[in-house]
Amino acid sequence: MVKIIKKPTLIMKNISINELEKLLMEAEIAHKQYENEIGKKDVDWPVWFAKYIIKKTYKI
C-alpha cells in the first residue's frame, strides 16, 4: 500500500507522456484497490491520484 502525502507540496518534474500515462494507469488500479479497502467511492479521487503520482514519480 502506498502511503499518501499529507501536507501540500509543490513539486514538478519533466516526465514523458508515456511515463505519465503509465503512472495514471497504475494509479487507477491502486485506487480501485483503495476503494475496495475503504468500502466506498472516494469522492476526493483527484487528490488521491495526484498524491499517488507524485509519490511514485519521486519515490517518496
N, C-alpha and C positions, 0 to 999 in steps of 0.2 A: 504494500500500500504506500502511496506517495504522500509524504507529509506536505500539507499545503501551507504556503507562506501566510502569516497572519497580518503583518504590518504592510502598509502601502510602500511600494518601491518603484522607482523609475529606472528601468533597465532597457537598453536597446542593443541589439546585436545584428550584424549582417548575416542573414541566412537566405538560402535559395528558396524559390517557390517549391521545389521538390522536398526540401527539408521541412518547410512549414506544412506542406500537405501531409507528409508522413507523421509529423507531430499531432496534427489535427485528427488524423485517423486513429492514432494511438490514444489520444485523449478521449475520443468518442467511446472507445472500448472500455477504457479505465473508468469513465464517468458512468457508463451503464452499470458496471460492477459496483461503483459507489452508491448509485441509486438503489440497487438491489439490497445493499447492506443497510441503508437507512430506511428502506421500505416505503419510499415515496418519491415523487418527482421533485427534482431540485430546481426551484424557480430561479435561483441565482447561478444557473449553469454557465453563463458567460464569464463570470468572475472565476468560477472553478476552472474552466478551460484555460483562461489567461494565466492563472497561477500555476497550473499544471505545466503549461508550455514553457513558462519562464523557468520553472524549477528544472525541467528536463533539458532545456537549452543550456543552462549554466551549471547543471549538475550540482544544484544546491542541496 
